[in-house]
């Protein structure tokens, strides 16, 4: 453990890992490559997930990203922490079995609060399995209608829980939107050729992918991201072996993809507009390298898990932005958290233009 990094050097490497700067050994050039690089990417909000891909595939329009998802280069499901992510289609099943199962273990308490039994949840999964059999896709509303027809109560949050449970069990997955509506398909039909690593191998895959796409960072961040126990997190790191290197970041042990140690560590004055739900912040429990504590309330108002979209300069959050996507234009409002001079404002506006080109819509913005 002879590699010592300052916080600034670690942040420079982390931005490279996150594919927000050129990587010395790899540059995924399509949706499948980006999602496989990360292993899983935050996608609670579909539009945010699209831009998380778009910002890492410069020049690719939204239509290309949508087409890739229709080709099943990746899919959305709840692979860990009970949260929606984009994952490689072939990896969805083993991820549900290794990390998603922990969310299932805690579902009984939620069902009790909703007035649902395990038998009802299992019957809902069977109903959805039958309704979707044969390669079909149903919108969320159609899925809820099928459950209601089977005399399952979907009022309040019950419907969402039953849809989540069916995907968490590996019966369904989230397919691309039909129009503006979320849709579901059978996981076995949407991803008919799954890979099935043994458990230790799976833990090693998770560790390698996490640290190559987020490092340098800590074992605690890895456990927090995956929802794994501390013992399983340690096991995954051990299985990953020499693919990972241990470094000291301001004296704190951290892990990083060994290949990244040759990457530039000097500060870079780059600027990005990132969606609220992006691995840049949500991939870590400790966000001190990227986010000033004084700005936490502006980025995560109320601490309720809903993140604002961020303006990131030199790897640090310097502002937030909100966008409304209409049929004929996108409207953006910018909120600096530090002083922006005219030159920085011009760079932010140029980045906004890039986002508008991604959407294929004209832009209106305000400060």
C-alpha positions in Angstrom: 0.0 0.0 0.0 2.6 2.5 -1.1 0.5 4.6 -3.4 -0.6 7.8 -1.6 -3.2 10.1 -3.1 -4.5 13.5 -2.1 -8.2 14.0 -2.2 -7.8 16.1 -5.3 -5.8 13.3 -7.0 -8.4 10.7 -6.0 -11.2 12.9 -7.3 -9.4 13.2 -10.7 -9.1 9.4 -10.9 -12.7 8.9 -9.8 -14.0 11.2 -12.6 -12.0 9.0 -15.0 -13.5 5.8 -13.5 -17.0 7.3 -13.9 -16.3 7.8 -17.6 -16.7 11.5 -17.2 -13.1 11.9 -18.4 -11.2 9.9 -21.0 -10.0 6.5 -19.6 -6.5 5.3 -20.4 -7.5 1.6 -21.1 -11.1 1.5 -22.0 -13.8 3.7 -23.5 -17.1 2.0 -24.0 -18.7 3.2 -27.2 -22.3 1.9 -26.9 -25.0 1.5 -24.3 -24.1 -2.1 -23.7 -20.5 -1.2 -23.0 -21.3 1.7 -20.6 -23.8 -0.4 -18.6 -21.4 -3.4 -18.4 -18.6 -1.1 -17.3 -20.6 0.1 -14.3 -22.3 -3.2 -13.7 -25.4 -1.3 -12.7 -26.4 2.4 -13.2 -29.0 4.4 -11.2 -32.2 4.6 -13.2 -35.0 5.3 -10.8 -36.1 8.1 -13.2 -36.1 6.9 -16.8 -35.2 10.3 -18.3 -32.3 10.7 -15.9 -31.1 7.2 -16.8 -31.1 8.1 -20.5 -29.0 11.2 -19.9 -26.6 9.3 -17.6 -25.9 7.2 -20.7 -26.0 10.2 -23.1 -23.4 12.2 -21.2 -21.0 9.2 -21.4 -21.7 8.7 -25.1 -21.1 12.2 -26.5 -22.8 12.8 -29.8 -25.3 10.0 -29.4 -28.9 11.3 -29.5 -31.7 10.0 -27.3 -33.1 8.0 -30.2 -29.9 5.9 -30.4 -30.1 5.2 -26.6 -33.7 4.2 -26.9 -33.0 1.9 -29.8 -30.2 0.2 -27.9 -32.6 -0.5 -25.0 -35.1 -1.9 -27.5 -32.3 -4.2 -28.7 -32.0 -5.3 -25.1 -28.4 -4.1 -24.7 -29.5 -3.4 -21.1 -32.7 -3.5 -19.0 -34.1 -1.9 -15.9 -34.9 -3.8 -12.8 -34.4 -3.7 -9.0 -31.1 -5.5 -8.6 -30.0 -4.1 -5.3 -31.2 -1.9 -2.4 -34.7 -2.2 -3.8 -33.8 0.6 -6.3 -34.2 0.6 -10.1 -30.9 0.3 -12.1 -29.9 -0.3 -15.6 -28.0 -3.6 -15.8 -26.6 -5.8 -18.6 -29.6 -8.0 -19.7 -27.6 -11.2 -19.3 -26.6 -10.3 -15.8 -30.0 -9.4 -14.4 -30.9 -12.8 -13.0 -27.7 -13.5 -11.1 -27.7 -10.0 -9.7 -31.2 -10.4 -8.4 -30.2 -13.7 -6.8 -27.0 -12.3 -5.2 -27.9 -8.8 -4.2 -31.6 -8.4 -4.9 -32.6 -11.2 -2.5 -31.6 -9.0 0.5 -34.4 -6.5 -0.4 -36.9 -9.4 -0.6 -35.9 -10.5 2.9 -37.1 -7.2 4.2 -40.3 -7.1 2.2 -42.5 -8.8 4.8 -42.5 -5.7 7.0 -43.6 -3.5 4.1 -46.3 -5.9 3.1 -47.7 -5.9 6.6 -47.8 -2.1 6.5 -49.7 -2.3 3.2 -52.1 -5.0 4.3 -50.8 -7.6 1.9 -49.9 -11.2 2.5 -47.0 -13.1 1.0 -49.5 -15.4 -0.7 -51.1 -12.4 -2.4 -47.7 -11.1 -3.6 -46.8 -14.5 -5.0 -50.2 -14.8 -6.7 -49.6 -11.3 -8.2 -46.3 -12.5 -9.7 -48.1 -15.5 -11.1 -50.9 -13.3 -12.6 -48.3 -11.0 -14.2 -46.3 -14.0 -15.5 -49.4 -15.4 -17.2 -50.5 -12.0 -18.6 -47.0 -11.4 -20.2 -46.3 -14.9 -21.5 -45.5 -15.1 -25.1 -43.2 -12.1 -25.5 -45.8 -9.5 -24.7 -45.3 -6.1 -23.0 -47.8 -4.4 -20.8 -47.9 -0.9 -19.5 -47.9 -0.3 -15.8 -51.6 0.6 -16.0 -52.3 -2.7 -17.9 -50.4 -4.7 -15.4 -52.4 -3.1 -12.5 -55.6 -3.8 -14.4 -54.6 -7.5 -14.8 -54.0 -7.6 -11.0 -57.3 -6.0 -10.2 -59.1 -8.4 -12.6 -57.6 -11.2 -10.4 -59.2 -9.6 -7.3 -55.9 -8.3 -6.0 -56.1 -4.9 -4.3 -53.8 -2.4 -6.0 -55.0 0.7 -4.2 -52.5 3.1 -2.7 -48.9 1.8 -2.7 -50.1 -1.9 -3.0 -49.9 -1.9 -6.8 -46.3 -0.5 -6.9 -45.3 -3.1 -4.3 -46.8 -6.0 -6.2 -45.0 -4.8 -9.4 -41.8 -4.5 -7.6 -42.2 -7.9 -6.0 -42.7 -9.7 -9.3 -39.5 -8.1 -10.7 -37.6 -8.7 -7.5 -38.4 -12.3 -7.7 -37.1 -12.4 -11.3 -40.5 -13.0 -12.9 -40.7 -9.6 -14.7 -38.4 -6.7 -15.6 -39.0 -3.1 -16.7 -39.0 -2.9 -20.5 -38.6 0.4 -22.4 -41.5 2.8 -22.3 -44.5 2.5 -24.5 -45.0 6.1 -25.4 -44.7 7.9 -22.1 -45.7 4.9 -20.0 -43.5 2.4 -18.1 -43.9 -1.1 -19.4 -43.1 -4.6 -18.2 -42.0 -7.9 -19.8 -41.1 -11.4 -18.6 -37.4 -11.5 -17.6 -36.9 -14.9 -19.1 -38.3 -13.7 -22.4 -36.6 -10.3 -22.4 -33.2 -11.8 -21.5 -33.4 -15.4 -22.6 -29.6 -16.2 -22.4 -28.5 -15.3 -18.8 -25.0 -15.9 -17.5 -25.0 -17.9 -14.2 -21.7 -17.4 -12.3 -21.2 -19.2 -9.0 -21.7 -17.0 -6.0 -18.0 -16.3 -5.3 -17.5 -15.4 -8.9 -20.5 -13.2 -8.9 -19.2 -11.3 -5.8 -15.9 -10.8 -7.6 -17.6 -9.5 -10.7 -19.5 -7.0 -8.6 -16.3 -5.8 -6.9 -14.3 -5.5 -10.1 -17.0 -3.5 -11.8 -17.8 -1.3 -8.9 -14.2 -0.2 -8.2 -13.2 0.2 -11.9 -16.2 2.5 -12.4 -16.2 4.3 -9.0 -12.7 4.0 -7.6 -10.8 5.1 -5.7 -13.2 4.5 -2.9 -13.8 2.3 0.1 -15.0 -1.1 0.9 -17.8 0.6 2.9 -18.9 2.4 -0.2 -19.0 -0.9 -2.1 -21.1 -2.6 0.6 -23.4 0.4 0.6 -23.8 0.4 -3.2 -24.6 -3.3 -3.5 -26.4 -3.7 -0.2 -24.1 -6.7 0.5 -23.0 -7.7 4.0 -19.6 -6.6 5.1 -18.4 -10.2 4.9 -19.7 -10.6 1.3 -18.1 -7.2 0.3 -14.8 -8.4 1.7 -15.2 -11.7 -0.1 -15.9 -10.0 -3.4 -12.8 -7.8 -3.1 -10.7 -10.9 -2.3 -12.0 -12.7 -5.3 -11.2 -9.7 -7.5 -7.6 -10.1 -6.4 -4.9 -8.3 -8.3 -7.4 -6.5 -10.6 -7.8 -4.1 -7.7 -5.1 -2.0 -6.0 -5.1 -0.5 -2.5 -4.2 3.1 -2.1 -4.3 5.7 0.6 -6.5 8.7 0.0 -5.5 11.4 2.6 -4.4 8.5 4.8 -7.6 6.4 4.4 -7.4 3.0 2.6 -9.3 2.8 -0.6 -9.5 0.5 -3.6 -9.1 1.3 -7.3 -8.8 -0.5 -10.6 -5.1 -1.3 -10.9 -5.1 -0.2 -14.5 -6.2 3.3 -13.5 -3.1 4.1 -11.5 -1.4 5.3 -14.7 -4.1 7.8 -15.5 -3.6 11.5 -15.1 -4.2 12.8 -11.6 -3.8 16.5 -12.1 -6.8 18.8 -11.7 -9.0 19.3 -14.8 -11.4 22.2 -15.2 -14.1 20.3 -17.0 -17.8 21.0 -16.7 -20.7 18.6 -16.8 -24.5 18.8 -16.4 -25.5 15.5 -14.7 -28.9 14.1 -13.9 -30.0 13.9 -10.3 -30.0 10.1 -10.2 -26.5 9.4 -11.4 -23.6 7.2 -10.2 -21.6 10.3 -9.7 -23.2 10.9 -6.4 -25.5 8.0 -5.7 -22.7 5.5 -6.2 -21.1 6.5 -2.8 -22.1 6.7 0.8 -19.3 9.2 1.5 -19.6 12.1 -1.0 -17.1 14.5 0.6 -14.8 14.5 -2.4 -17.5 15.8 -4.7 -20.0 17.7 -2.5 -19.4 20.5 0.0 -21.4 19.8 3.1 -22.8 23.3 2.9 -24.4 22.4 -0.4 -25.9 19.1 0.7 -29.4 20.6 1.4 -29.5 22.2 -2.0 -28.7 18.9 -3.8 -30.7 16.5 -1.5 -33.4 18.7 -0.1 -34.8 17.3 3.1 -32.4 14.3 2.9 -35.3 12.2 1.4 -33.3 10.4 -1.3 -34.4 12.7 -4.1 -31.3 14.2 -5.7 -31.3 17.4 -7.8 -29.6 17.4 -11.1 -26.1 18.9 -10.7 -23.6 21.2 -12.4 -20.2 19.7 -11.8 -17.0 21.7 -12.4 -13.6 20.1 -11.9 -15.3 17.1 -10.3 -17.1 19.2 -7.6 -20.8 20.1 -7.4 -21.1 23.9 -8.1 -24.8 24.2 -8.9 -28.1 22.5 -9.5 -30.5 22.6 -12.5 -34.0 21.6 -13.2 -35.5 20.7 -16.5 -39.0 20.3 -17.9 -39.3 18.2 -21.1 -42.3 19.2 -23.1 -43.4 18.0 -26.5 -41.9 21.0 -28.4 -39.1 22.2 -26.1 -37.0 21.6 -23.0 -36.9 24.3 -20.3 -34.1 24.5 -17.9 -33.5 26.6 -14.7 -30.0 26.9 -13.3 -29.1 27.5 -9.6 -25.4 28.3 -9.0 -24.2 27.3 -5.5 -20.9 29.2 -6.0 -20.3 32.4 -7.9 -20.4 31.9 -11.7 -18.6 34.5 -13.8 -19.6 35.2 -17.4 -17.2 32.6 -18.8 -18.5 29.9 -16.6 -22.1 30.8 -17.4 -21.3 30.5 -21.1 -19.8 27.1 -20.5 -22.9 26.0 -18.6 -25.1 27.2 -21.4 -23.0 25.4 -24.0 -23.5 22.2 -21.9 -27.2 22.8 -21.9 -27.2 23.1 -25.7 -25.5 19.7 -25.7 -28.4 18.3 -23.6 -31.0 19.9 -25.9 -29.2 18.3 -28.9 -29.4 14.9 -27.1 -33.1 15.3 -26.7 -33.6 16.8 -30.2 -35.6 19.7 -28.8 -35.0 23.5 -28.7 -34.0 24.9 -25.4 -35.1 27.7 -23.2 -33.2 28.4 -20.0 -33.1 30.8 -17.1 -30.9 31.6 -14.2 
